[in-house]
């Protein structure tokens, strides 16, 4: 009897696998859907900046700006399952980030007038026995959906460059571009915090939370570890002609770099975009400083320097603001991924903390 049961179970599993394999998929180039989250025209549609136009960028900076951080594909479908098929270029690594966020895909689906997490998926790395890249194999994002029409946001990898992307649904299912529900064009520039290091998936960075909570269209210029108020980044950001800017600008540079670079950075933006509001954010409390006296002094000295400097800057430049709310992610240690970066819950706290002031400032410019 035991052997019969085992045989039946094995047969059921094999038939189920065979059925799954027989699903015929139709593939749609993601560029035929609605691609959001970038502001610069690029040859590769998944690069955030055409880096070859800016020789001042070093290799690391250029590679980071090729990644898909903050980008998403919007579509509607009545499919019961959704697949992706991607080709990759540069792929980075971050110690505080799971692979699902760094090089995988994150699906949110509208439910009761709110976009809810639906799936986070990533293929394995390396190559199979035939020498094919595992990461580039077709990947099922979700299955067993009810077949009704759903509005979907597919967030793209935070630390990888895509060179091609297709969305797959079963034959007979409908898929079409979804109208962008987000308003205005706001550039958000910053460090690994803005890039999303430590987030469990690409839709759980603080810009993504803030975007879904406010309905404002945020376009990420996160540059993990390399957001240092570079003059060239001011030039790039100014060239976007954004409606507004949000800058996590004080998390990476030293005190000396901040003092030397903030005015040239601002001047480059103002040359190209004279009136758009620019909102600077106070850097967050890094939990690693609690028991490390050297880190405590370094972080506190920088915060105090920035607090004083920004009083001068806000008086000197019109339409420049500083949100100096302390401890946006908390100081209880419950949100730290590695002593530096928050986890997704920390990013949610950050978005919640800054949202009222961001909304208040932007509303005075009729950006709401």
C-alpha positions as CSV (number, residue, x, y, z in Angstrom):
1,X,0.0,0.0,0.0
2,X,2.8,2.4,0.9
3,X,4.4,1.8,-2.5
4,X,1.1,2.5,-4.2
5,X,0.7,5.8,-2.3
6,X,4.2,6.9,-3.1
7,X,3.6,6.0,-6.8
8,X,0.4,8.0,-6.9
9,X,2.1,11.0,-5.3
10,X,5.0,10.9,-7.7
11,X,2.7,10.5,-10.6
12,X,0.6,13.5,-9.5
13,X,3.7,15.6,-9.1
14,X,5.0,14.7,-12.5
15,X,1.7,15.3,-14.1
16,X,1.4,18.7,-12.4
17,X,4.9,19.6,-13.6
18,X,4.1,18.5,-17.1
19,X,0.9,20.6,-17.1
20,X,2.9,23.6,-15.9
21,X,5.4,23.1,-18.6
22,X,2.6,22.9,-21.3
23,X,1.4,26.5,-20.5
24,X,1.9,28.4,-23.7
25,X,3.1,31.9,-23.1
26,X,2.9,35.0,-25.2
27,X,5.6,37.6,-24.5
28,X,5.3,41.4,-24.6
29,X,8.3,43.7,-24.8
30,X,8.1,45.7,-21.6
31,X,8.7,48.9,-23.7
32,X,5.3,48.4,-25.2
33,X,3.8,48.8,-21.7
34,X,4.3,51.8,-19.4
35,X,7.9,52.2,-18.2
36,X,8.2,54.7,-15.3
37,X,11.0,55.9,-12.9
38,X,13.5,57.5,-15.2
39,X,13.9,61.1,-16.6
40,X,16.8,61.0,-19.0
41,X,16.8,59.8,-22.6
42,X,19.1,56.8,-22.9
43,X,20.1,54.4,-25.7
44,X,19.4,51.5,-23.3
45,X,15.9,52.3,-22.0
46,X,16.8,50.7,-18.6
47,X,19.7,52.9,-17.9
48,X,18.9,55.9,-15.8
49,X,21.5,58.2,-17.4
50,X,23.3,58.2,-20.7
51,X,26.6,57.9,-18.9
52,X,28.7,58.2,-22.1
53,X,27.5,61.8,-22.3
54,X,29.2,62.6,-19.0
55,X,32.9,61.6,-19.1
56,X,33.4,63.2,-15.7
57,X,31.6,60.2,-14.2
58,X,34.0,57.5,-13.0
59,X,33.4,53.8,-13.7
60,X,31.7,53.0,-10.4
61,X,29.3,56.0,-10.7
62,X,28.5,55.2,-14.4
63,X,27.7,51.6,-13.5
64,X,25.4,52.6,-10.7
65,X,23.5,55.0,-13.0
66,X,23.0,52.1,-15.4
67,X,21.1,50.1,-12.8
68,X,17.3,50.0,-12.8
69,X,16.8,51.4,-9.2
70,X,13.4,53.1,-8.9
71,X,12.1,51.9,-12.3
72,X,8.9,49.9,-12.8
73,X,6.7,48.6,-15.5
74,X,2.9,49.4,-15.3
75,X,0.4,47.1,-16.9
76,X,-3.1,45.6,-16.6
77,X,-3.7,41.9,-17.1
78,X,-6.4,39.2,-16.5
79,X,-3.7,36.5,-16.6
80,X,-3.7,33.8,-14.0
81,X,0.1,33.8,-14.0
82,X,2.8,36.3,-14.9
83,X,6.4,35.6,-16.1
84,X,9.4,37.7,-16.9
85,X,12.3,37.1,-19.3
86,X,15.3,39.4,-18.9
87,X,18.7,40.1,-20.3
88,X,21.3,41.6,-18.0
89,X,24.3,43.9,-18.3
90,X,26.1,45.2,-15.3
91,X,25.2,43.5,-12.0
92,X,26.4,45.0,-8.7
93,X,26.6,43.5,-5.3
94,X,25.6,44.9,-1.9
95,X,26.2,43.1,1.3
96,X,23.0,44.4,2.9
97,X,20.7,43.4,0.1
98,X,19.0,40.1,-0.7
99,X,19.2,38.9,-4.3
100,X,15.4,39.4,-4.8
101,X,16.0,43.2,-4.4
102,X,19.4,43.4,-6.1
103,X,18.7,41.5,-9.3
104,X,15.2,40.2,-9.0
105,X,11.7,41.5,-9.6
106,X,9.0,42.7,-7.2
107,X,5.3,42.8,-8.1
108,X,2.7,45.0,-6.5
109,X,-1.0,44.6,-7.4
110,X,-3.8,47.1,-6.7
111,X,-6.2,45.7,-4.1
112,X,-8.9,47.8,-2.4
113,X,-7.5,51.0,-3.9
114,X,-4.0,50.4,-2.6
115,X,-1.0,48.7,-4.2
116,X,-0.1,45.6,-2.2
117,X,3.0,43.4,-2.3
118,X,2.2,40.3,-4.4
119,X,5.6,38.6,-5.2
120,X,9.3,38.9,-5.1
121,X,11.3,36.5,-7.3
122,X,14.8,36.0,-8.7
123,X,16.6,33.3,-10.6
124,X,19.7,31.6,-9.4
125,X,23.1,32.8,-10.5
126,X,25.7,31.0,-12.6
127,X,25.2,28.7,-15.6
128,X,23.4,25.4,-16.2
129,X,25.0,22.3,-17.6
130,X,24.5,23.6,-21.1
131,X,26.3,26.8,-20.4
132,X,23.1,29.0,-20.3
133,X,22.9,31.8,-17.8
134,X,20.5,30.8,-15.0
135,X,19.7,34.4,-14.2
136,X,18.3,35.0,-17.7
137,X,16.0,32.0,-17.8
138,X,12.2,32.7,-18.0
139,X,11.0,33.3,-14.4
140,X,7.4,32.9,-13.1
141,X,6.6,35.8,-10.9
142,X,3.2,34.7,-9.7
143,X,0.6,32.0,-10.4
144,X,-2.9,30.9,-9.4
145,X,-4.5,34.3,-9.8
146,X,-8.2,34.5,-10.2
147,X,-8.3,35.6,-13.8
148,X,-10.0,39.0,-13.2
149,X,-8.3,42.2,-14.4
150,X,-5.5,43.4,-12.2
151,X,-3.5,46.6,-12.2
152,X,0.2,45.8,-11.7
153,X,3.4,47.5,-10.8
154,X,6.5,45.4,-11.6
155,X,9.5,47.0,-9.9
156,X,12.8,46.3,-11.6
157,X,16.1,45.2,-10.0
158,X,17.8,47.8,-7.8
159,X,21.4,46.8,-8.4
160,X,21.3,45.4,-11.9
161,X,21.3,46.8,-15.4
162,X,18.7,45.3,-17.8
163,X,19.3,45.2,-21.5
164,X,16.0,43.7,-22.5
165,X,12.8,42.7,-20.7
166,X,9.7,40.9,-21.7
167,X,6.5,40.1,-19.7
168,X,4.9,36.8,-20.3
169,X,1.3,35.7,-19.8
170,X,-0.6,32.6,-20.9
171,X,-2.0,32.6,-24.4
172,X,-5.5,34.0,-24.4
173,X,-4.8,36.3,-21.5
174,X,-4.9,40.1,-22.0
175,X,-2.1,42.4,-21.1
176,X,-1.9,46.2,-21.9
177,X,-0.1,49.3,-20.7
178,X,-1.6,50.9,-17.5
179,X,-1.9,54.6,-17.2
180,X,0.6,56.1,-14.8
181,X,-1.3,56.9,-11.5
182,X,1.6,59.1,-10.3
183,X,1.7,62.9,-10.8
184,X,4.5,65.4,-11.6
185,X,8.2,64.6,-12.2
186,X,10.4,64.7,-9.1
187,X,14.0,63.7,-9.1
188,X,15.2,62.1,-5.9
189,X,19.0,62.0,-5.5
190,X,21.0,60.2,-2.8
191,X,23.1,57.5,-1.3
192,X,22.6,53.8,-0.8
193,X,19.7,54.7,1.3
194,X,17.9,56.3,-1.7
195,X,19.2,53.5,-4.0
196,X,17.6,51.0,-1.6
197,X,20.4,49.0,0.1
198,X,18.9,46.8,2.8
199,X,15.4,46.7,1.3
200,X,14.0,43.2,1.0
201,X,12.6,44.0,-2.5
202,X,12.6,46.8,-5.0
203,X,9.2,48.2,-4.1
204,X,10.2,48.7,-0.4
205,X,12.7,51.6,-0.6
206,X,11.7,54.9,1.0
207,X,11.2,56.6,-2.4
208,X,8.8,53.7,-3.4
209,X,6.9,54.0,-0.2
210,X,6.7,57.8,-0.5
211,X,5.6,57.5,-4.1
212,X,2.7,55.1,-3.3
213,X,1.7,57.1,-0.2
214,X,1.5,60.5,-1.9
215,X,0.8,59.7,-5.5
216,X,3.9,61.8,-6.5
217,X,6.0,60.5,-9.3
218,X,9.6,60.1,-7.9
219,X,12.5,59.2,-10.2
220,X,15.5,57.7,-8.4
221,X,19.0,58.9,-8.8
222,X,20.3,56.8,-5.9
223,X,24.0,56.2,-6.2
224,X,25.0,53.7,-3.5
225,X,28.0,55.0,-1.6
226,X,28.7,57.6,-4.3
227,X,26.3,60.4,-3.6
228,X,28.9,63.0,-2.9
229,X,27.4,66.2,-4.3
230,X,29.4,65.9,-7.5
231,X,29.3,68.8,-9.8
232,X,28.3,66.5,-12.7
233,X,25.3,65.2,-10.8
234,X,24.1,68.7,-10.4
235,X,24.4,69.1,-14.1
236,X,22.5,65.8,-14.7
237,X,19.8,66.7,-12.3
238,X,19.4,70.2,-13.6
239,X,19.1,68.9,-17.1
240,X,16.0,66.8,-16.2
241,X,14.0,70.0,-15.7
242,X,12.3,68.2,-12.8
243,X,9.3,69.8,-11.1
244,X,11.2,69.4,-7.8
245,X,14.2,67.7,-6.2
246,X,14.6,65.7,-3.1
247,X,18.2,65.1,-2.0
248,X,19.6,62.6,0.5
249,X,22.9,64.4,0.0
250,X,24.7,64.2,3.3
251,X,25.0,60.5,3.9
252,X,28.1,59.8,1.9
253,X,30.4,62.8,1.6
254,X,32.8,64.0,4.3
255,X,32.4,67.3,6.1
256,X,35.1,68.8,3.8
257,X,33.4,67.5,0.6
258,X,30.0,68.9,1.8
259,X,31.5,72.3,2.4
260,X,33.4,72.4,-0.9
261,X,30.7,70.9,-3.1
262,X,27.3,72.0,-2.1
263,X,27.3,75.4,-3.8
264,X,28.8,74.1,-7.1
265,X,26.2,71.3,-7.0
266,X,23.3,73.7,-6.5
267,X,24.7,76.2,-9.0
268,X,24.6,73.5,-11.7
269,X,21.0,72.7,-11.0
270,X,20.1,76.4,-11.0
271,X,21.8,77.0,-14.3
272,X,19.3,74.6,-15.9
273,X,16.3,74.8,-13.6
274,X,16.2,78.2,-11.8
275,X,13.0,77.9,-9.8
276,X,12.2,74.2,-9.0
277,X,12.1,73.6,-5.2
278,X,15.1,71.6,-3.9
279,X,14.5,69.7,-0.6
280,X,17.5,68.4,1.3
281,X,17.1,65.7,3.9
282,X,19.0,65.2,7.1
283,X,20.8,61.9,7.0
284,X,19.4,59.1,9.2
285,X,20.7,57.8,12.5
286,X,22.9,54.8,11.7
287,X,22.5,52.2,14.4
288,X,26.2,51.1,14.2
289,X,27.2,54.3,16.0
290,X,25.5,53.3,19.3
291,X,28.4,51.4,20.7
292,X,31.2,52.6,18.4
293,X,32.5,55.8,19.9
294,X,34.5,56.8,16.7
295,X,31.4,56.3,14.5
296,X,29.3,58.2,17.0
297,X,31.6,61.2,16.9
298,X,32.0,61.1,13.1
299,X,28.3,60.9,12.5
300,X,27.3,63.6,15.1
301,X,30.0,66.0,13.9
302,X,28.7,65.7,10.3
303,X,25.1,66.2,11.4
304,X,25.9,69.3,13.4
305,X,28.0,70.7,10.6
306,X,25.2,70.1,8.1
307,X,22.6,71.6,10.4
308,X,24.6,74.9,10.6
309,X,25.6,74.9,6.9
310,X,22.0,74.5,5.7
311,X,20.9,77.6,7.6
312,X,23.3,79.5,5.4
313,X,22.3,77.7,2.2
314,X,18.6,78.1,2.7
315,X,19.1,81.9,3.4
316,X,21.5,82.2,0.4
317,X,19.4,80.2,-2.2
318,X,15.8,80.7,-2.9
319,X,13.5,77.7,-3.1
320,X,15.9,75.5,-1.2
321,X,14.7,73.7,1.9
322,X,16.1,71.5,4.6
323,X,14.1,68.8,6.5
324,X,16.0,68.4,9.7
325,X,13.8,65.9,11.4
326,X,16.1,63.7,13.5
327,X,16.1,59.9,13.7
328,X,13.7,59.3,10.8
329,X,14.1,55.5,11.0
330,X,14.2,55.4,14.8
331,X,16.9,54.7,17.3
332,X,15.5,51.4,18.7
333,X,17.7,49.3,16.5
334,X,14.7,47.4,15.2
335,X,15.1,48.5,11.6
336,X,18.8,48.1,11.0
337,X,20.0,45.7,8.3
338,X,23.7,46.0,9.0
339,X,24.3,49.0,11.3
340,X,24.2,51.4,8.4
341,X,21.3,50.6,6.1
342,X,17.7,50.2,7.2
343,X,15.6,47.2,6.3
344,X,12.3,47.7,4.6
345,X,10.5,48.6,7.8
346,X,13.1,51.3,8.4
347,X,12.5,52.7,4.9
348,X,8.7,52.7,5.7
349,X,9.4,54.7,8.8
350,X,11.6,57.1,6.9
351,X,8.9,57.8,4.3
352,X,6.3,58.2,7.0
353,X,8.5,60.7,8.9
354,X,9.4,63.0,6.0
355,X,6.1,62.8,4.1
356,X,4.2,65.6,5.9
357,X,7.0,68.2,5.4
358,X,7.7,67.1,1.8
359,X,4.0,67.4,1.0
360,X,3.7,70.7,2.7
361,X,6.7,72.2,0.9
362,X,5.6,70.9,-2.6
363,X,2.0,71.9,-2.2
364,X,3.1,75.6,-2.0
365,X,4.4,75.1,-5.6
366,X,1.1,73.4,-6.6
367,X,2.9,70.1,-6.7
368,X,0.3,67.8,-5.1
